[in-house]
Amino acid sequence: MPMAASEIENLIKEALPDAEIRIDDLRGDGDHYLANVVSSAFAGKSRVQQHQMVYEALQGRMGGELHALALQTSAPEAS
């Protein structure tokens, strides 16, 4: 069963409470998503480390309930 975008967002928010998240269903099938995640927790981290933090937030659902997730991650812009 595909994973709902709202469930993905909730899991990320639990791990990264300040995150601004936008999730797009790339194919309309509930199986292929693009997540844009902006969080201060990413400051000073490499792109790989940022993505690992998001994958950890998904608690092992990648490859199972969640088939494909493209990630765009960044720290907020300094004002």
C-alpha positions in Angstrom: 0.0 0.0 0.0 1.4 3.4 -1.0 2.3 5.9 1.7 0.3 9.1 1.9 2.2 12.4 1.5 0.7 13.6 4.8 2.3 10.6 6.6 5.7 11.4 5.1 5.4 15.0 6.2 4.3 14.0 9.7 7.3 11.6 10.1 9.8 14.3 8.9 8.1 16.9 11.2 8.5 14.6 14.2 12.3 14.4 13.6 12.8 17.9 12.4 10.1 20.1 14.1 11.1 23.4 12.5 11.1 21.9 9.0 9.3 23.6 6.2 8.2 20.7 4.0 6.6 20.6 0.5 5.8 17.2 -0.9 4.8 16.6 -4.6 3.4 13.4 -5.9 5.5 13.1 -9.1 3.3 10.6 -11.0 0.0 10.8 -9.2 0.3 7.2 -8.0 1.1 7.8 -4.3 4.4 6.0 -4.8 6.8 8.5 -6.3 7.4 11.7 -4.4 9.6 14.8 -4.3 10.2 16.3 -0.9 11.6 19.7 -0.4 12.7 20.1 3.2 14.2 23.2 4.8 15.4 22.9 8.4 17.9 24.7 10.6 19.1 21.2 11.7 20.8 21.0 8.2 23.1 23.9 8.9 26.7 22.9 8.5 25.8 19.4 7.2 26.7 18.0 3.8 23.9 17.2 1.4 24.5 13.5 2.1 24.1 14.1 5.8 20.9 16.1 5.3 19.4 13.3 3.2 20.4 10.7 5.8 18.6 12.7 8.5 15.4 12.6 6.4 15.8 8.9 5.7 16.2 8.3 9.4 13.0 10.3 10.1 11.2 7.9 7.7 12.0 5.0 10.1 12.9 2.4 7.6 9.9 2.9 5.3 12.1 3.7 2.2 12.0 0.8 -0.2 8.9 -0.7 1.4 5.8 1.4 1.9 7.6 4.3 0.3 8.9 3.3 -3.1 10.6 6.4 -4.4 11.5 9.7 -2.7 13.5 12.4 -4.4 14.9 14.9 -1.9 15.9 18.5 -2.0 17.2 19.7 1.3 18.7 22.9 2.6 19.1 25.1 5.7 17.1 28.3 5.8 18.6 31.4 4.2 20.3 33.7 6.7 18.5 37.0 6.9 
